[in-house]
């Protein structure tokens, strides 16, 4: 069985949320803080990687 890689999203804010998308088929909404030193954060539910646009080329 092959699983798809986690989704990646580029954002312009350091405080973001993830709800898994797909309405009721997603997961509870969680608010995440992107550390400015790191430039990205992963959702603890769906492993979606959220990258701040200023770090897009560095990752």
SVG drawing of the C-alpha trace seen along z (x, -y; Angstrom):
<svg xmlns="http://www.w3.org/2000/svg" viewBox="-19 -37 37 39">
<polyline fill="none" stroke="black" stroke-width="0.4" points="0.0,0.0 1.4,-3.4 0.3,-6.5 0.4,-10.0 3.0,-12.4 1.6,-15.0 0.2,-18.2 2.4,-21.4 1.0,-25.0 2.8,-28.3 1.4,-31.1 2.2,-34.7 1.4,-34.6 3.2,-33.0 0.0,-32.1 -2.0,-29.6 -4.6,-26.9 -5.2,-23.5 -8.6,-21.6 -7.7,-18.8 -10.0,-20.3 -12.9,-18.3 -15.4,-19.7 -16.7,-17.1 -14.1,-14.6 -11.2,-16.7 -9.9,-16.9 -10.5,-19.3 -9.1,-22.8 -5.7,-23.4 -3.9,-26.7 -0.2,-26.5 2.7,-29.0 5.5,-29.0 8.8,-29.7 10.5,-32.6 13.9,-30.8 12.5,-27.6 10.1,-28.9 7.7,-26.0 5.4,-23.9 3.7,-20.5 0.1,-19.7 0.0,-17.1 -3.1,-15.5 -2.5,-15.2 1.3,-16.0 0.5,-18.9 3.7,-21.1 2.9,-24.8 5.8,-27.0 6.1,-30.8 6.6,-32.4 9.9,-34.0 11.4,-30.5 9.9,-28.9 13.3,-28.8 15.3,-27.8 13.5,-24.5"/>
</svg>
